[in-house]
Amino acid sequence: MLYWALIFFVVAIVAAVFGFGGIASASAGIAQILFFIFLALLVVSLIAHVVRGRR
């Protein structure tokens, strides 16, 4: 998922360089959403790993 966030971020940068503001902002928004989903899943995974390790 982090890979896709980086892809959308690169698309946003390229679109911004060429002056496509709408596409750039949409791609940046998608990248931001995917990044936060990745972080949430990472935290859940770490908590699950800690809980399983204590048993």
Secondary structure, 3 states (H helix, E strand, C coil): CHHHHHHHHHHHHHHHHCCCHHHHHHHHHHHHHHHHHHHHHHHHHHHHHHHHHCC
